[in-house]
Amino acid sequence: SMLLVLSPAMLLIAAAIKLDSKGPVIFRQVRVTQYGKKFYIWKFRTMVQDAERFGSQVTVSGDARLTRVGKVIRDFRIDEFPQLVNVLRGEMSFVGTRPEVVKYVKGYTKEMRATLLLPAGITSRASICYKDEGELLKDAVDVDKAYIREVLPEKMRYNLDDLRHFGYGRELMTMVDTVLAVLR
């Protein structure tokens, strides 16, 4: 039903992406979800076509690979709307650990692997607290190493805390906090 409600806006966003730059409207990338299962996450494309060949898996603030429309839809987290398809397909839930790319999951500690007991989510407390991770990483010499050493362990602490204290009320508050964080 959310997909139906958002479909007019999604069509406008798709047209804006197509008019702004060459390439597909949807960006698909292999991510890891529950029990280590791989799936394709769907997002609106916010970067130039084949951007992964020109830099890190992580996007930093002021990244030259971002398109004009991409910058705007990322700021409002609109690029995440197509993940409703992932939710419908049972690959993700609304709240849960944000799915990482395979190369980062390969570096998980045993404790971090516990986050793979639940489905990946569109939002989480970690994604709210680190919504500006691109800003934190913008001055890093090696963005991937900085992400793995500094950001990922901190995000995982939030994820593991959420796993330990799982509850529907907590998940509902995470959804509310996500909306408030985007509006700020």
C-alpha positions in Angstrom: 0.0 0.0 0.0 2.9 2.4 0.7 4.3 1.6 -2.7 0.9 2.6 -4.2 0.8 5.8 -2.3 4.3 6.7 -3.2 4.1 5.6 -6.9 3.2 9.1 -8.3 6.2 10.7 -6.5 8.4 7.8 -7.6 7.4 8.3 -11.2 8.4 12.0 -11.0 11.7 11.1 -9.3 12.4 8.5 -12.0 11.8 11.1 -14.7 14.1 13.6 -13.0 16.9 11.0 -12.7 16.5 10.1 -16.4 16.5 13.8 -17.5 19.5 14.6 -15.2 22.0 11.9 -16.3 22.7 8.9 -18.4 22.1 5.5 -17.0 19.3 3.4 -15.3 16.9 4.9 -12.9 17.3 2.1 -10.4 20.6 1.2 -8.8 20.9 -2.5 -7.8 23.7 -3.8 -5.6 24.4 -7.1 -3.9 24.0 -6.8 -0.2 23.8 -9.3 2.7 20.7 -10.0 4.8 19.4 -12.6 7.3 21.6 -15.7 7.7 24.2 -14.2 5.3 21.8 -14.5 2.3 22.7 -12.3 -0.6 20.1 -10.2 -2.4 19.9 -7.1 -4.7 19.0 -3.9 -2.9 17.0 -1.5 -4.9 17.6 2.3 -4.7 17.1 5.2 -7.0 20.4 5.9 -8.7 22.0 9.0 -7.2 25.4 8.8 -8.8 26.9 8.8 -12.3 26.6 5.5 -14.2 29.2 2.9 -13.1 30.3 5.1 -10.1 31.6 2.1 -8.2 34.5 1.9 -10.7 35.6 5.4 -9.8 35.8 5.3 -6.1 34.9 3.7 -2.8 31.7 1.7 -1.9 31.0 4.5 0.6 29.8 7.9 -0.5 31.4 10.9 1.1 30.1 14.4 1.5 30.7 16.4 -1.7 31.4 13.2 -3.7 31.9 14.2 -7.3 30.1 11.0 -8.5 26.8 12.3 -7.2 24.4 13.7 -9.8 22.4 17.0 -9.2 19.2 15.1 -8.6 21.1 12.5 -6.6 22.3 15.0 -4.1 18.7 16.2 -3.5 17.1 12.8 -3.2 19.9 11.5 -0.9 19.4 14.5 1.5 15.8 13.5 2.0 16.5 9.7 1.8 14.1 9.5 -1.1 16.6 7.2 -2.8 15.5 4.5 -0.4 11.9 4.3 -1.6 12.5 1.4 -4.1 13.5 -0.7 -1.1 9.8 -1.1 -0.5 10.1 -3.7 -3.3 12.8 -5.5 -1.2 10.3 -5.5 1.8 7.5 -6.9 -0.4 9.9 -9.7 -1.6 10.8 -10.6 2.0 14.4 -9.6 1.6 14.2 -6.6 4.0 12.0 -5.3 6.8 11.2 -1.7 7.7 13.5 -1.7 10.7 16.7 -3.8 11.0 20.4 -3.6 10.5 21.2 -1.8 7.3 22.5 -4.4 4.8 26.1 -4.1 3.9 28.0 -5.0 0.8 29.7 -8.4 0.8 33.2 -7.1 1.2 32.3 -5.4 4.5 30.4 -8.4 5.8 33.4 -10.6 5.2 35.3 -8.5 7.8 32.6 -8.9 10.5 33.7 -10.1 13.9 31.9 -13.0 15.4 29.8 -10.6 17.5 28.9 -8.5 14.4 27.6 -11.6 12.6 24.9 -11.8 15.2 23.2 -8.9 13.3 22.6 -11.4 10.5 20.1 -13.2 12.6 17.4 -10.7 11.6 16.4 -9.4 8.2 18.1 -6.2 7.0 16.0 -3.1 7.4 15.4 0.1 5.5 16.2 2.0 8.7 17.8 1.5 12.1 19.0 3.5 15.0 22.5 3.2 13.6 21.4 4.7 10.2 19.8 7.6 12.1 22.8 8.3 14.2 25.1 7.9 11.2 22.9 9.6 8.6 25.8 12.0 7.9 28.5 9.4 7.7 29.6 10.9 4.4 30.5 14.1 6.3 32.5 12.1 8.9 34.5 10.3 6.1 35.0 13.2 3.7 38.6 13.9 4.8 39.7 10.2 5.0 42.7 9.3 2.9 41.3 5.8 2.4 37.5 5.9 2.7 37.0 2.1 2.8 39.6 1.7 5.6 38.2 4.6 7.6 34.6 3.1 7.2 35.7 -0.4 8.3 37.8 0.9 11.3 35.9 3.8 12.6 32.2 3.9 11.4 31.2 0.3 11.0 32.2 -0.8 14.5 30.2 2.1 16.0 27.2 1.4 13.8 27.4 -2.3 14.8 27.3 -1.3 18.5 23.9 0.3 17.9 22.7 -2.8 15.8 23.8 -5.2 18.5 22.1 -3.2 21.2 18.9 -3.2 19.2 19.2 -7.0 18.8 19.7 -7.4 22.5 16.7 -5.2 23.3 14.4 -6.1 20.4 10.8 -5.0 20.8 8.0 -3.7 18.6 7.7 -0.5 20.6 11.4 0.2 20.0 11.0 -0.5 16.3 8.1 1.9 16.1 10.1 4.6 17.8 12.9 3.9 15.3 10.5 4.6 12.4 9.3 7.8 14.1 12.9 8.9 14.8 13.7 8.2 11.1 11.0 10.5 9.9 12.1 13.2 12.3 15.7 12.9 11.3 14.9 13.3 7.7 12.7 16.3 8.4 15.5 17.9 10.3 
